[in-house]
Amino acid sequence: MPTEIPEVPTGPTATDAGIGTAIAAVASAVSSVVQTAAMIKYEFAHDPCLRKTELYTQLAKAQLGVDRMTNGVNFWAAANQSAVIRAIDNWGRGTPVSAGGVSFPAYLINNRYVPNFPFAAAVLDDNLPAGPGRNEPSGVNSGTRLGAGVYIRNGELSGSRLQDAWSSWRQRMRNTVYAVGTGRPRWRERLASWVGVSRPESWRKWVPGDPVAENSAIGRAIGNVDFITTAYNEAISECATTTAWERGQGQVPLVEGLTVPFVAPEEEQKVPAGALWGLAILGGAMLWRYRG
C-alpha cells in the first residue's frame, strides 16, 4: 500500500498535541518510504532505468515529509519563542499568548529582593523601568531605598541588586514561558528531541534557521532523504551507462548525425545529497533573531 505523508497543522487552530502527533506520524511515514526505497534497490537491481523512476517517486515523498516536519516545527518553535519574548517585554504581567511566567514585581517579592510591605506589588508595578523588559534596568544605588541594592529613583526601579534580580528573572522566564494552546511547559526539551541542540552556549536552544542535529527526529528524516538521493543518483548513472552501451550496439541515436559523445539527459537531474532539505529549511524559516 502506498505510503501517504500526513499534513502537520500550522496556523491559529494548531495545538501542541496536534502538531506533536502529526510530526511523529510523518517521521514514521518517512521511515516506511526509505524501507520501500531499499526494496526497490534490490528488486530492480538489474534495471537501473526503472529503478531510477521508482526511486524518484520515493525521494519526492521523503522530501515532502522533511518539508512538512520542518514547517510544523518552525511554526511551533516560533510561537513559543514569541510568547517568551512578549512575556519578558511586558515585565511578566501576562499576555494573551503567554503562560508560565511571573511578573517582575512578584519575582522581587517572592525572592526577597524587597520586603512584602503593604501594597508592595502595586508600588513596584507603578515604578517599573521605562521600556520593554528586555532592557536591563539602571544599576545606580540611589533614591528611595526598598531593599539592599533596590531603589526607586526618578520614578523607576534601580540598583545593583535589582540588576541581578532582573537577570535571574529573565532566565526563569526563558525556561518556563510557553505559548498558550500551541506550546507546553518545558517546551524546549521537546524541541531538542525534534531538532537537537545547536547552540549550547546560548539560552535559546534552537530557533527556525538554526542547524538540525543528526540524531534528532528531523535529522534522521533528512538522513533518509540523503540515503534515497544517493541511490537515485546511482541509478541515474547506471541507466545512462546502460543506455549509451545499448546505442553503441547499433541502435539509432536520439539525434541523427550526433558527432559528440552521448550524454544522457538524465545525468543533469542528479540531486546533491542534502541540497533539497537545506534549501527548504533556510528558505522557509521564520528567523527570530532577538536573543532576549
C-alpha positions in Angstrom: 0.0 0.0 0.0 1.5 3.4 -1.0 2.8 5.4 1.9 1.0 8.7 2.4 2.7 11.7 4.1 0.4 13.3 6.7 0.0 17.1 7.0 1.4 18.9 10.0 -1.1 21.5 11.3 0.0 25.1 11.4 -2.0 28.3 11.9 -4.4 29.7 14.6 -6.1 26.3 15.3 -2.9 24.3 15.6 -2.3 22.8 19.0 0.7 21.3 20.7 -0.9 17.9 20.8 -1.9 18.0 17.2 1.5 19.2 16.0 3.3 16.6 18.1 1.1 13.7 16.9 1.5 14.8 13.2 5.3 15.1 13.4 5.5 11.6 14.9 3.3 10.3 12.1 5.4 12.0 9.4 8.6 10.6 10.8 7.1 7.1 10.8 5.9 7.6 7.2 9.4 8.7 6.0 10.9 5.6 7.7 8.5 3.5 5.7 9.5 5.3 2.5 13.1 4.6 3.0 12.3 0.9 3.5 10.4 0.9 0.3 13.4 2.6 -1.4 15.7 -0.2 -0.1 13.4 -2.8 -1.6 13.4 -1.0 -4.9 17.2 -1.1 -5.0 17.1 -4.8 -4.6 14.0 -5.6 -6.8 15.3 -3.5 -9.8 19.0 -4.1 -9.3 19.3 -5.2 -13.0 17.0 -2.5 -14.4 18.6 0.9 -13.4 16.3 3.0 -15.6 13.1 1.6 -14.0 14.9 1.7 -10.6 15.6 5.4 -11.2 11.9 6.2 -11.9 10.7 4.3 -8.9 13.3 5.9 -6.6 12.4 9.3 -7.7 8.8 8.8 -6.5 10.1 7.7 -3.1 12.6 10.6 -3.0 9.8 13.1 -3.6 7.7 11.5 -0.8 10.6 11.6 1.7 11.4 15.2 0.9 7.8 16.2 1.3 7.9 14.6 4.8 11.0 16.6 5.8 9.4 19.8 4.5 6.2 19.2 6.4 8.1 18.3 9.6 10.3 21.4 9.3 7.4 23.7 8.6 5.5 22.3 11.6 8.5 22.7 14.0 9.2 26.1 12.6 5.7 27.2 13.4 5.6 25.6 16.8 9.0 26.9 17.9 8.3 30.4 16.6 5.0 30.5 18.5 6.7 29.5 21.8 9.7 31.8 21.2 7.3 34.7 20.5 5.4 34.0 23.7 8.7 34.2 25.7 9.6 37.5 24.1 6.3 39.1 24.6 6.1 38.0 28.2 9.5 39.4 29.0 8.8 42.7 27.2 5.6 43.0 29.3 7.6 42.5 32.5 5.8 39.2 33.0 2.4 40.8 33.7 0.8 38.4 31.3 -0.2 38.5 27.6 -2.9 36.7 25.7 -0.4 34.3 24.1 1.9 33.6 27.0 1.6 31.3 30.0 4.0 30.0 32.7 5.6 33.3 33.6 5.8 35.5 36.7 5.6 39.3 36.9 8.9 41.1 37.8 7.3 42.7 40.9 6.1 39.3 42.2 9.5 37.8 41.5 11.2 40.6 43.5 8.9 40.0 46.5 8.9 36.2 46.3 12.6 36.1 46.2 13.0 38.7 49.0 14.8 41.3 47.0 12.3 43.7 48.7 10.1 43.2 51.8 6.5 42.4 51.2 5.2 45.7 52.7 1.6 46.9 52.2 0.8 47.4 48.5 4.4 46.4 47.6 3.3 44.8 44.3 1.4 47.9 43.3 4.3 50.2 44.2 6.8 48.1 42.3 4.5 47.8 39.3 4.0 51.6 39.2 7.7 52.2 39.2 8.9 49.6 36.7 11.7 50.9 34.4 10.5 52.6 31.2 10.6 50.5 28.1 10.3 46.7 27.5 11.5 44.1 30.0 14.3 43.1 27.7 16.2 46.2 28.6 18.5 46.0 31.6 17.4 48.4 34.4 19.7 51.0 35.9 22.2 49.8 38.5 22.5 53.2 40.3 22.1 52.8 44.1 20.4 56.0 45.0 16.9 57.2 45.7 14.2 55.7 47.9 15.6 52.5 49.3 13.3 49.5 49.2 15.9 46.8 50.0 19.6 46.1 49.7 20.6 47.3 46.2 17.0 48.1 45.2 15.8 51.7 45.0 13.2 53.9 43.4 15.0 56.7 41.6 13.2 59.3 39.4 10.1 57.1 39.3 11.9 53.9 38.2 13.3 50.9 40.0 17.1 51.0 40.1 20.0 49.4 41.9 22.9 46.9 41.6 21.0 44.1 43.2 17.9 44.9 41.1 20.1 44.2 38.0 20.9 40.8 39.5 17.2 40.1 40.1 16.4 41.1 36.5 18.9 38.8 35.1 17.7 35.8 37.1 14.0 36.7 36.4 14.7 36.8 32.7 16.4 33.4 32.8 13.4 32.0 34.6 11.0 33.4 32.0 13.0 31.9 29.2 12.8 28.5 30.9 9.1 28.5 31.9 7.1 30.6 29.5 5.3 28.9 26.6 2.6 29.7 24.1 -1.0 29.3 25.1 -2.5 26.4 23.2 0.4 25.9 20.8 3.1 25.2 23.4 3.6 23.3 26.6 5.7 23.7 29.8 9.3 22.7 29.2 8.8 23.0 25.5 12.5 23.3 24.8 13.0 19.7 25.8 10.5 18.5 23.1 12.2 20.9 20.6 15.6 19.3 21.4 14.2 15.9 20.5 12.9 17.2 17.2 15.9 19.2 16.0 18.7 18.8 18.6 20.6 21.4 20.5 22.5 23.6 18.0 23.7 26.5 20.2 24.5 25.2 23.7 26.3 28.4 24.6 23.1 30.3 24.1 19.9 30.3 26.1 17.8 29.7 23.0 18.3 26.0 22.2 17.1 26.3 18.6 15.1 28.7 16.5 14.0 28.5 12.9 17.0 28.7 10.6 19.5 27.0 13.0 21.2 23.8 12.0 19.5 20.4 12.7 21.2 17.7 14.7 21.7 14.3 13.0 20.3 12.4 15.9 17.1 14.3 16.1 13.7 13.4 14.6 14.1 15.8 11.6 17.8 14.9 11.4 17.0 11.3 10.9 14.4 12.1 8.3 17.0 14.2 6.5 19.3 11.2 6.6 16.7 9.1 5.0 16.3 11.6 2.2 20.1 11.5 1.7 20.0 7.7 1.5 17.4 7.8 -1.2 19.2 10.6 -3.0 22.4 8.6 -3.2 20.5 5.5 -4.5 18.7 7.7 -7.1 21.9 9.3 -8.3 23.5 5.9 -8.7 20.5 4.7 -10.7 20.8 7.7 -13.0 24.5 7.0 -13.7 23.8 3.3 -14.3 20.9 4.0 -16.5 22.9 6.4 -18.6 25.7 3.9 -18.9 23.3 1.1 -19.9 21.6 3.4 -22.5 24.8 4.5 -24.0 26.0 0.9 -24.3 22.8 -0.2 -26.0 23.1 2.6 -28.5 26.6 1.5 -29.2 25.3 -1.9 -30.3 23.8 -0.3 -33.5 20.6 1.3 -32.3 19.7 4.6 -33.8 20.7 7.6 -31.6 18.1 10.0 -30.5 19.5 12.7 -32.7 20.8 11.6 -36.1 24.2 12.8 -37.1 25.3 13.2 -33.5 29.1 13.5 -33.6 29.8 14.4 -29.9 29.9 11.7 -27.2 26.4 10.9 -26.0 25.5 12.2 -22.6 22.2 11.0 -21.2 20.0 14.0 -20.3 19.1 12.2 -17.1 22.6 12.9 -15.8 21.6 16.6 -15.4 18.9 15.6 -13.0 21.3 14.4 -10.2 20.4 15.7 -6.8 23.2 16.7 -4.4 22.6 14.9 -1.2 21.1 17.2 1.4 20.5 20.1 -1.1 16.8 19.9 -1.1 16.2 19.9 2.6 18.8 22.5 3.2 17.0 25.0 0.9 13.7 24.1 2.5 14.9 24.9 6.0 16.8 28.1 5.1 14.2 29.4 2.7 11.1 28.6 4.8 12.5 29.5 8.2 10.9 32.3 10.2 14.0 33.8 11.7 13.7 35.0 15.3 16.9 37.0 15.8 16.0 38.5 19.2 18.1 36.8 21.9 16.2 38.2 24.9 
